[in-house]
Amino acid sequence: MSWALFIDESGQDQRQSPYEVLAGIAIEDRKLWRLIRDLSDAQEEIFGVRLFEASGNAAKAQKLLKKKVFAHAAQLPPFAADKRQALSREILMDGTAVTRALDLSRAADAQAFASIVPQAAPRPARGMLRKDYAYLC
């Protein structure tokens, strides 16, 4: 059995993000094409267009969540703390309340992983991998 591993990182430039994130999805290669099709169909259903068609390349959260998006969100009042906590808890505690992409990945028996490391965390010696990268290998 072979697996495909999709991995991405964020915050490694140590500029704006207070954390460095390493995350990925691993899926059996025989289930990969179906998952790709399902994710593509979900993008069209949810956004009315596939993200690649809209942006011409891979969609990046940094591009999707521009200042303008936050400005629009600020036009409405923020969630009350108890409502925000309830929604956050629901996502964390109820596996059925995750995003559509994660639902599709779970249905394809994909395995998700992530690590979040504070930017100020001690760095390994030059030429050595950080623990989260080492465990991945």
JOGI-V995584 format. One record per backbone hydrogen bond with DSSP energy under -1.0 kcal/mol. NH is the residue of the N-H (numbers start at 0). CO is the residue of the C=O. E is the energy in kcal/mol with one decimal. If there is no record, write none. Layout:
# JOGI-V995584
nh->(NH | NH)
co->(CO | CO)
e->(E | E)
This chain:
# JOGI-V995584
nh->(3 | 5 | 7 | 9 | 13 | 19 | 20 | 21 | 22 | 23 | 24 | 25 | 26 | 28 | 30 | 34 | 35 | 36 | 37 | 38 | 39 | 40 | 41 | 42 | 43 | 44 | 45 | 46 | 47 | 53 | 54 | 55 | 63 | 64 | 69 | 70 | 71 | 72 | 73 | 74 | 75 | 83 | 84 | 85 | 86 | 87 | 88 | 89 | 90 | 91 | 92 | 93 | 96 | 102 | 103 | 104 | 105 | 106 | 107 | 108 | 109 | 110 | 112 | 114 | 116 | 118 | 120 | 127 | 133 | 134 | 135 | 136)
co->(26 | 24 | 22 | 20 | 10 | 116 | 9 | 114 | 7 | 112 | 5 | 110 | 3 | 1 | 27 | 30 | 31 | 32 | 33 | 34 | 35 | 36 | 37 | 38 | 39 | 40 | 41 | 42 | 43 | 49 | 50 | 51 | 59 | 60 | 65 | 66 | 67 | 68 | 69 | 71 | 72 | 79 | 80 | 81 | 82 | 83 | 84 | 85 | 86 | 87 | 88 | 89 | 93 | 98 | 99 | 100 | 101 | 102 | 103 | 105 | 104 | 25 | 23 | 21 | 19 | 17 | 117 | 124 | 129 | 130 | 131 | 132)
e->(-3.2 | -2.9 | -2.7 | -2.1 | -1.6 | -2.9 | -2.9 | -2.3 | -2.6 | -2.4 | -2.2 | -2.8 | -2.3 | -2.5 | -1.8 | -1.7 | -2.5 | -2.4 | -2.7 | -2.8 | -2.3 | -2.7 | -2.3 | -2.1 | -1.9 | -2.4 | -2.9 | -3.0 | -1.4 | -1.7 | -2.5 | -2.8 | -2.5 | -3.0 | -1.4 | -2.4 | -2.4 | -2.3 | -1.9 | -1.4 | -1.4 | -2.9 | -2.6 | -2.2 | -2.6 | -2.6 | -2.9 | -2.4 | -1.9 | -2.2 | -3.2 | -2.3 | -2.4 | -2.2 | -2.6 | -2.2 | -2.8 | -2.4 | -1.2 | -1.9 | -2.6 | -3.2 | -2.0 | -2.5 | -2.8 | -3.0 | -2.0 | -2.2 | -2.5 | -2.9 | -1.1 | -1.7)
